[in-house]
Amino acid sequence: MGEEFDWGNPLPVTRLYVVSEGLTEINFVRDVITPHLERRWPERITVQAPKLEGNCTYGKVQKLVRAVLGNPGSDVRVTTMIDLYGLPGGFPGRILCDGYEDPWKRVQEMERFFYEDLQDERFIPYLQLHEFEALILTDARCLAKYYPSRKADLDKLAQSIKKQFQSPEEVNRMTSPSRRIKDVVPEYQKVPFGVSAVIDLGIEAIRRECRHFDSWFRKLEALL
């Protein structure tokens, strides 16, 4: 016979906190990350998204992450969802990493410095490469549902991204993902349509195109 479950000694519940810098990221945690993880094993994990108040500075991020981690040994895990684009200069390693041409090396090194500064194995640093709208650029046509008069321009943008970049995560700092979207959809609003467009795309499509995002998601799934 198989091993019997000990109902008198239930498995611990992991409390995952995704420290987020804005309302769109909080909505993304609520509408995408939470159902994805809790659906896999609802008895094992809960997800919350504490918001950074005011301007995002490294001091505020560091203070909030440490506060949420609380006492060592707890069943808390903390990650972040903060854009690499426009990241405050106070982040550890920022000056050094800005010199890297390869975007994945830049963000991985930034996250390494971030982790080493916090010095807690329960912390999973994540910086969005380069900002939330990179996820939308997986296929910019997903915005046509919300801006139907811009469908032709969004088709051209989607084709342009495919031709210029191997991944939307490569869309660079000189012309940010959000700027590229606003160039063809001036009325684009990150809230409320950003997360809705990502949901329409589907998380698996985004993971196939955005390897840094996928790597982060795999780490979150491994918590279960």
C-alpha positions in Angstrom: 0.0 0.0 0.0 1.1 3.6 -0.6 2.3 5.9 2.2 -0.6 7.3 4.2 -0.9 11.0 4.7 -0.6 12.2 8.3 -3.6 14.4 8.7 -2.4 15.2 12.2 0.7 16.8 10.9 -0.3 18.9 7.8 2.3 20.3 5.4 3.3 23.9 6.2 1.8 26.7 4.2 4.3 28.9 2.3 3.4 32.6 2.4 4.8 34.2 -0.8 5.0 38.0 -0.9 5.7 39.8 -4.2 6.9 43.3 -3.4 5.6 45.4 -6.3 6.2 48.9 -7.3 2.8 49.8 -8.9 -0.8 49.0 -9.2 -0.3 47.1 -12.5 2.2 44.8 -10.9 -0.1 44.2 -7.9 -3.0 43.4 -10.3 -0.6 41.0 -12.2 0.2 39.2 -8.9 -3.5 39.0 -8.0 -4.8 38.0 -11.5 -1.9 35.9 -12.9 0.6 34.7 -10.4 -1.8 33.9 -7.5 -4.3 31.7 -9.5 -1.4 30.0 -11.3 0.4 29.0 -8.1 -2.7 28.4 -5.8 -4.4 26.3 -8.5 -1.4 23.9 -8.4 -1.7 23.2 -4.7 -4.1 25.6 -2.9 -3.4 24.1 0.6 0.4 24.8 0.3 0.8 28.5 -0.7 -0.8 31.9 -0.3 0.3 34.9 -2.3 0.2 38.6 -1.4 1.6 41.7 -3.1 2.7 44.5 -0.7 3.1 47.8 -2.5 6.0 50.1 -2.3 4.7 53.5 -1.3 5.9 56.7 -3.0 9.0 56.9 -5.2 10.8 53.6 -5.5 14.2 54.0 -3.8 16.5 51.1 -2.9 16.2 52.1 0.8 12.4 51.6 0.6 12.7 48.3 -1.2 15.3 47.0 1.2 13.3 48.1 4.3 10.1 46.5 3.0 11.7 43.2 2.0 13.4 42.8 5.3 10.1 43.7 7.2 8.1 41.1 5.3 10.8 38.4 5.7 10.4 38.9 9.5 12.0 36.4 11.7 14.5 33.8 10.3 13.1 30.3 9.9 9.5 31.3 9.1 7.6 29.9 6.1 7.7 33.2 4.3 9.3 33.7 0.9 9.7 37.1 -0.7 10.3 38.1 -4.3 10.0 41.4 -6.1 8.5 42.7 -9.3 10.3 45.9 -10.1 11.2 47.3 -13.6 14.9 47.4 -14.5 14.1 50.4 -16.7 14.3 53.5 -14.6 15.7 51.6 -11.6 17.0 54.1 -8.9 20.7 54.5 -8.8 21.0 53.4 -5.2 20.5 49.8 -6.1 23.6 47.7 -5.4 25.7 47.1 -8.5 23.8 49.5 -10.6 26.8 51.5 -11.9 28.8 48.4 -12.8 25.9 46.5 -14.4 24.9 49.4 -16.6 28.0 48.8 -18.6 26.9 45.4 -19.8 25.6 45.3 -23.3 23.9 41.9 -22.9 20.5 42.6 -21.2 20.3 39.2 -19.6 23.8 39.5 -18.1 22.9 42.9 -16.8 19.7 41.9 -15.1 21.2 38.7 -13.7 24.1 40.5 -12.2 21.8 43.2 -10.7 19.7 40.5 -9.1 22.9 38.8 -7.7 24.0 42.1 -6.1 20.4 42.5 -4.8 20.4 39.0 -3.3 23.9 39.4 -1.7 22.8 42.7 -0.1 19.8 41.1 1.6 21.6 37.9 2.6 18.5 35.7 3.1 18.0 32.4 1.3 14.2 33.0 1.4 14.6 36.0 -0.9 14.1 35.6 -4.7 15.1 38.8 -6.4 13.4 39.6 -9.7 13.8 42.7 -11.9 11.5 42.9 -14.9 13.6 43.2 -18.1 13.2 46.0 -19.0 9.6 46.9 -17.8 6.2 45.4 -17.6 5.3 46.3 -21.1 7.9 43.9 -22.4 5.4 41.1 -21.6 2.8 42.8 -23.8 5.4 43.0 -26.6 5.3 39.2 -26.7 2.6 40.0 -29.2 1.5 43.7 -29.3 -1.6 42.7 -31.2 -3.1 41.7 -27.9 -3.9 45.4 -27.3 -6.1 45.6 -30.4 -9.0 44.2 -28.3 -8.9 47.4 -26.2 -7.8 49.8 -28.9 -9.5 48.5 -32.1 -8.8 51.6 -34.1 -5.1 50.9 -33.7 -5.2 47.4 -35.0 -3.1 48.1 -38.1 -0.5 50.0 -36.2 -0.3 47.2 -33.6 0.2 44.6 -36.3 3.1 46.6 -37.6 4.6 47.0 -34.2 4.3 43.2 -33.5 6.1 42.5 -36.8 8.8 45.0 -36.1 9.5 43.6 -32.7 9.8 40.1 -34.2 12.2 41.3 -36.9 14.4 43.4 -34.6 14.6 41.2 -31.4 14.9 37.6 -30.5 12.8 38.3 -27.4 10.7 41.2 -26.2 13.0 41.3 -23.2 15.7 42.6 -25.5 13.7 45.8 -26.3 16.2 48.3 -25.0 16.5 51.2 -22.7 16.9 53.7 -25.5 13.3 53.2 -26.6 11.5 51.5 -23.8 8.7 49.0 -24.3 6.1 51.4 -23.1 7.4 54.1 -25.3 7.1 51.9 -28.4 3.5 51.1 -27.5 2.6 54.7 -26.9 4.2 55.6 -30.2 1.4 53.7 -32.0 -1.3 53.9 -29.3 -0.9 57.3 -27.7 -4.0 56.7 -25.5 -2.5 53.5 -24.1 -3.2 53.1 -20.4 -1.1 50.6 -18.3 -4.0 50.5 -15.9 -6.5 49.0 -16.5 -5.5 47.3 -19.8 -2.0 46.1 -19.3 -2.8 43.1 -17.1 -5.9 42.2 -19.2 -3.8 42.1 -22.3 -1.2 39.8 -20.7 -4.0 37.5 -19.5 -5.3 37.4 -23.1 -1.9 36.5 -24.4 -1.6 33.6 -21.9 1.2 33.0 -19.4 2.7 30.1 -21.4 3.1 32.2 -24.6 4.9 34.9 -22.5 7.2 32.3 -20.9 8.2 30.9 -24.3 9.3 34.4 -25.5 10.7 35.9 -22.2 13.3 33.6 -20.8 14.2 35.8 -17.8 10.6 36.0 -16.8 10.2 32.2 -17.3 13.3 31.6 -15.1 11.6 33.6 -12.3 8.3 31.7 -12.7 10.1 28.4 -12.5 11.6 29.5 -9.1 8.2 30.4 -7.8 6.7 27.1 -9.0 9.6 25.3 -7.3 8.3 26.6 -3.9 5.4 24.1 -4.1 
